[in-house]
Amino acid sequence: MTAPRVQLATLPTPLVRAERLESALDAGPLFVKRDDLTGFGVAGNKARALEFLIGAALAEEADVFVTAGSPSSNFCAATALAATVVGMDCDLLFPGAPPPTTSVNVELARAAGARLLFEATATRDDLNRAVVAHADSLRSQGRRPYAVPRGGAVPVGALGYAEAARELAEQCDGAGFRVETVVVATGSGGTQAGLVAGQVGFGLPGRVTGASVSRPIHGMAEHVLGTARACAATAGLAQAAAADVDLRDARGGGFGVVSAEDAASARLALEREGLLLDDYYGAKSMTVFRALLAAGAPTPAVFWHTGGVAAALTSLTRGAA
Ligand SMILES: Cc1ncc(COP(=O)(O)O)c(C=O)c1O
């Protein structure tokens, strides 16, 4: 892939056999793709997207990176850190007032020197428009902004997971098995879009299922497919079809609201494999993984651990309060 890229993550991340999970779920072989270990701050999956987004921003000679999210956003914190290590300013837009209790991700972004712009919009839904407007206003002041929507779910960001699909394919080949089922958490959709583009383009076998944790699956499937196709076009890869996008509704009671099943999923992962799963992404995608296996999904199966370590530790601390 020739797209500009800045090295941030430590790759490849491990692909680990999960034998205690196999005995608990009575299914296998099962593997965990450890993208909680991408090794750049606590960026998890977002480190892969940012390698290409920061690469593109530098190639365009941008001097300020602009994005947005909720105060819990892993992407915002990871972006602030990535911008600072390449010497770029970072403006982060948040909806509403600062939350009454701060969060690890907000403080990490602040520590990395980002400008935190609260009250940018009334709700999360308006944030992407506010990013465009903020970039326009910076431009009118003579700055050179590089602006991306929430989660970095744009074709350039998805390149990170197109490469990750190639990485998984190589690891499975090296270990001598053909993967049948892959489950990943889907929020803004960039991660799954990249995986779909890379799966088709690099010949990763099996089915990639996205656990949609915050958005209804209907519009989301089209969004993921559109981003996957644009990503494939950027990378010169074969085009995905609608059938390549599989999404399950994992929202339950809402974004970050865990059901009893989700709590059981997080406990299982912690107690059996020493994995930290957060309430927003990890626990819900593990619930989908368990449900697919219980319904007879073919194995070998891979649970893609996307990170979320900051929130996972925070909810453990709250549970103890
Ligand atoms: C820990 C974690 N997992 C999964 C996702 C979902 O990735 P995407 O927004 O690319 O769908 C995110 C997004 O912020 C995340 O922080």
The ligand as an ORCA input file, in Angstrom:
! r2SCAN-3c Opt
* xyz 0 1
  C     -12.361      0.277     21.908
  C     -13.065      0.494     20.622
  N     -13.495     -0.586     19.942
  C     -14.166     -0.468     18.792
  C     -14.447      0.770     18.258
  C     -15.229      0.845     17.001
  O     -14.448      1.270     15.951
  P     -15.129      2.091     14.759
  O     -15.524      3.421     15.317
  O     -14.046      2.181     13.764
  O     -16.300      1.320     14.305
  C     -14.021      1.931     18.925
  C     -14.327      3.269     18.418
  O     -14.119      4.253     19.052
  C     -13.300      1.783     20.129
  O     -12.867      2.856     20.817
*
